[in-house]
Structure formats: C-alpha cells, structure tokens
Amino acid sequence: MHTIGISISRDRICAVALEGSTPAPRIAAAVSVPCSEPFGTPEDAAALSQALREALPGVPLPGAVLTLPPPLTFLRPMTLPVTDLPRARAIHLAELEGNLPIEDEEILSDLLPAPREGSGFFFAVAARRSFVESASERFGAAGIRIDRVVTDPVALLLLASGAAEGPRDGIYLSTFNDILLLRVSGGGVTAARQFPQAMADRPGEILSAIRESAGEAGGAPLAVFLIGEAPAPLAGVLPYAERIQLPEEVSSAHLAAYGAALAPLRPDVGGGFSLRTSAEAALEKDRERRWLRATAIAAGVAVVLALGSLWFAGWTEAAKAARARALVKTEFAAVAPDVRNVVQAGVQIRTKLESLKRQQKELGTDAPPPADMLQLASLALPKGEIAVREISIDGGRLRIAGDAGSDARLVETYRAGLAGAFGPDYSATVQEAGGSVKGTSVKFTILVEKKGERRAS
C-alpha cells in the first residue's frame, strides 16, 4: 500500500510516496519539478505525475494528500463557546466571515487540533476555495486524485510526531517553505505564527514571537525544535534548538510533502484537519448514501425478521391453543358421554357443572360429610348436665335429641354453639324443649340445616 504527499511552493512542486501501512513506512519515491508559474500550472502537475510514474513503475498511483504553504493560507486565533473540536468546527466559519480579505463564499477553513483539556481557544487555517478547487482539478487531470487538502501546520505536526506518539510539548519552527512557528501543548496547538522566508535574515521578530510563546507557558522553560534547514542568521540565534531527526532520504525541499504523506498513517495527530474540496465533499456524501442504504437494508431485514418472529410466535400459540381445546373436548367427552356435539367446550363444561350443583343441592349431597357434621355437633356441646341421646342425618340436615338436666338454658347455649360451629350458611333451631314426666330433666330436639332449604319434617 502506498500513500502520496504533495507540497507546492512558489518555485517547486514536490511529491513523496511512502510504502507500508505503519506509522514509520519506507520511502518509495521522492520527486520534484520546477514551477513555470508560482504554485504550479496544469503542465507542472502533468510533469510531476510523469515523474512519479517513472519512479514507481507498474504501481498505480493512489489518492494523494496536498498541503498548502503559508503564502496561500490565512491563520486566525479564535475563542469559541465550545471546547470540543467537532462542535467548534461546526460553528467556527461564522467567526471568519467578514474577517478575511476574501469573499465569505470563498472561505474554505478548518481548525487545528486543540489541547486535550480544552479551553475554547482554537486556531483556524483558511484558504481560497477557488484555488483549492483548481489545484485539485489540475492534479486530477494529470492522473493524481487529491483525496485530502491540508496545510503546512498540519504537515509540521506530523513531522514532529514520533512513529508511535504525538509531538512533544514545545515550540516548533519549520523552514521548508516560509517560516512557521507552532507551540504545542497536550497534543494541540496553543500558539501559531507565520513569517515570510525573508524574515529569517532578520530574526528579531521571530525571536520575539518565540519568547512570547514561551511566556504564555507560565515561565516554564520550553524546548525549541527545528525542522528543515534554517538560514544561518536564524540558526545563529537559536543555538539551543533541537533538530528533529527525519529520514536522510528526504531533503529539506521534500519535508512538507513527506509530512503530507504521513497524514493517512497518523490520523490522530492532525485532528482530522482537511480543507474539504467539492470532490471530497461529494465522496463523503456518497459514503453517507452508501451507509444510509446499508442501514436501511439492515433495518428492513430486522423488521422482516421481527415480523417473522411475531408470526411464528402467534402460530405457535395458536397451535398450543388448538391442542388444548382438543384435549378439553376429549376430557369433556369422557366425563360427559351424554353430550354428543362438543362445540364450545368451555360453555358446555360450565353448564354441566351448574347442573351437577343443582342436582347435589336437591339431593343434599353438597352437604359436609356425616363425620364432619358429627364432629361439629360434638365440639358445640356446652359444659354442664346435657346429654345427646339420638342423632339423625338426612342429606344436609342434622337432628339432635337429648336432655339437659334441670337447666333449660343449656339447650339455648347448645343451639348457639351449633350455629357458630356450622357457620352463617346454616341455621340451628330448637324444635322441641320441655320437662320430663318426673320433672327432673329438660328434653330437647335441635334441627341444623342449610338456610333457605327447609323441608317438611
């Protein structure tokens, strides 16, 4: 797998092709062509494409990342009411409108990555839309598809990052095009300046900007890193600066293109920065359409499966109910052989049960068993001189005969005890109570029966 980075300047167009998918790939080709006009013409783009094909024989050219130099971009600090990068990207363009020397419709902009802790302070990098579109079309016509457009600050961050980590905190100076200064903290950009290349011969303002950036760090000493060949006057005033070690195969003129080629391999370093061209926006819309189509198909399949599951569950429940009805009919036919046509088994069963209850009530077979009735009669006997001489049971009726000594009140006590023992559904009535011939005892007869079922005795 190859990735290609392209950089443009006033006098040269450079391209670097990397082979491999790791953050530290091998350099497969590094080519450049002079510009017949500042920042290139269609003929210059065709010449670069031809040079790349000769350096990579038999290898189809993949999509490329194009980086724009400081003379073609506008760098603006801004404070936004949000701290996260996605929301800041959605609203930052309104802050740029009317604040750049180009028409608002011509602004193509994105935000550099901010520190992880987030403060709402960002740096926007903007370019002229017409130039970005025409540059992309020039390279596309030459056979090099431009997949992404970044700027030199992003290329500098990619060069400053190691193979497995982002850039260290400090101040970075690049000299591969015009002078670019970035202060990096927590993986984000907290200060940024652009200077014309000619100012490297009189570095006073650049040193002032370095001191200002270092002062914003709260007085803590900051490391200064150099990327590219610094002019002697600038290098002389920065003897303590550390040079970033880069592959020896990459010359200073190719450093920006090398950084752009690293963009697809280190997506987290640049924070996804991209000046979106019309082609890139169309590609993104096409990806969204494909995603929506796939989502719709998946949703449709899910609905079909859900409906199928519901239908199967309903069919299963219906089958269970049919088997249950068949079983009820079979059992009902067994217990009620006189019923020939079982249509509504539930209704017929209820009717049959009500009929059986009426028959039991008429026959008195719905009464408690005789043993239970005798036990209740025995438990209701009061203390005293009372004796039961005879008990007869007829269905649900219990007749008790006996004598109670000489105290007639014991008979009423026994009657009340029987009424309480049998419960509110039964009545207890004294049918006969009188003294004996000798006058030594009171004979009694008590009838216990269900209420509302009095029959002739």
Residue, then its C-alpha position, 0 to 999 in steps of 0.5 A: m500500500h502506498t500513500i502520496g504527499i504533495s507540497i507546492s511552493r512558489d518555485r517547486i512542486c514536490a511529491v513523496a510516496l511512502e510504502g507500508s501501512t505503519p506509522a514509520p513506512r519506507i520511502a518509495a519515491a521522492v520527486s520534484v519539478p520546477c514551477s513555470e508559474p508560482f504554485g504550479t500550472p496544469e503542465d507542472a502537475a502533468a510533469l510531476s505525475q510523469a515523474l512519479r510514474e517513472a519512479l514507481p513503475g507498474v504501481p498505480l498511483p493512489g489518492a494523494v494528500l496536498t498541503l498548502p504553504p503559508p503564502l496561500t493560507f490565512l491563520r486566525p486565533m479564535t475563542l469559541p463557546v465550545t471546547d470540543l473540536p467537532r462542535a467548534r468546527a461546526i460553528h467556527l466559519a461564522e467567526l471568519e466571515g467578514n474577517l478575511p480579505i476574501e469573499d465569505e463564499e470563498i472561505l474554505s477553513d478548518l481548525l487545528p487540533a486543540p489541547r486535550e483539556g480544552s479551553g475554547f481557544f482554537f486556531a483556524v487555517a483558511a484558504r481560497r476555495s477557488f484555488v483549492e478547487s483548481a489545484s485539485e482539478r489540475f492534479g486530477a487531470a494529470g492522473i493524481r486524485i487529491d483525496r485530502v487538502v491540508t496545510d503546512p501546520v498540519a504537515l509540521l505536526l506530523l513531522a514532529s510526531g514520533a512513529a508511535e506518539g504525538p509531538r512533544d510539548g514545545i515550540y516548533l519552527s519549520t523552514f521548508n517553505d516560509i517560516l512557521l512557528l507552532r507551540v504545542s501543548g497536550g497534543g494541540v496547538t496553543a500558539a501559531r505564527q507565520f513569517p515570510q522566508a525573508m524574515a529569517d535574515r532578520p530574526g528579531e521578530i521571530l525571536s520575539a514571537i518565540r519568547e512570547s510563546a514561551g511566556e504564555a507557558g507560565g515561565a516554564p522553560l520550553a524546548v525549541f525544535l527545528i525542522g528543515e534547514a534554517p538560514a544561518p542568521l536564524a540558526g545563529v540565534l537559536p543555538y539551543a534548538e533541537r533538530i528533529q531527526l527525519p529520514e536522510e532520504v528526504s531533503s529539506a525541499h521534500l519535508a512538507a510533502y513527506g509530512a503530507a504523506l504521513a497524514p493517512l498513517r497518523p490520523d490522530v495527530g492532525g485532528g482530522f484537519s482537511l480543507r474539504t474540496s467539492a470532490e471530497a465533499a461529494l465522496e463523503k456524501d456518497r459514503e453517507r448514501r452508501w451507509l444510509r442504504a446499508t442501514a436501511i437494508a439492515a433495518g428492513v431485514a430486522v423488521v422482516l425478521a421481527l415480523g417473522s418472529l411475531w408470526f411464528a410466535g402467534w402460530t405457535e400459540a395458536a397451535k398450543a391453543a388448538r391442542a388444548r381445546a382438543l384435549v378439553k373436548t376429549e376430557f369433556a367427552a369422557v366425563a360427559p358421554d351424554v353430550r354428543n356435539v362438543v362445540q364450545a367446550g368451555v360453555q358446555i363444561r360450565t353448564k354441566l357443572e351448574s347442573l351437577k350443583r343443582q342436582q347435589k343441592e336437591l339431593g343434599t349431597d353438597a352437604p359436609p360429610p356425616a363425620d364432619m357434621l358429627q364432629l361439629a355437633s360434638l365440639a358445640l356441646p356446652k359444659g354442664e348436665i346435657a346429654v345427646r341421646e339420638i342423632s339423625i342425618d338426612g342429606g344436609r340436615l342434622r337432628i339432635a335429641g337429648d336432655a339437659g338436666s334441670d337447666a333449660r338454658l343449656v339447650e339455648t347455649y347448645r343451639a348457639g354453639l351449633a350455629g357458630a360451629f356450622g357457620p352463617d350458611y346454616s341455621a340451628t333451631v330448637q324444635e322441641a324443649g320441655g320437662s320430663v314426666k318426673g320433672t327432673s330433666v329438660k328434653f330437647t330436639i335441635l334441627v341444623e340445616k342449610k338456610g333457605e332449604r327447609r323441608a317438611s319434617 
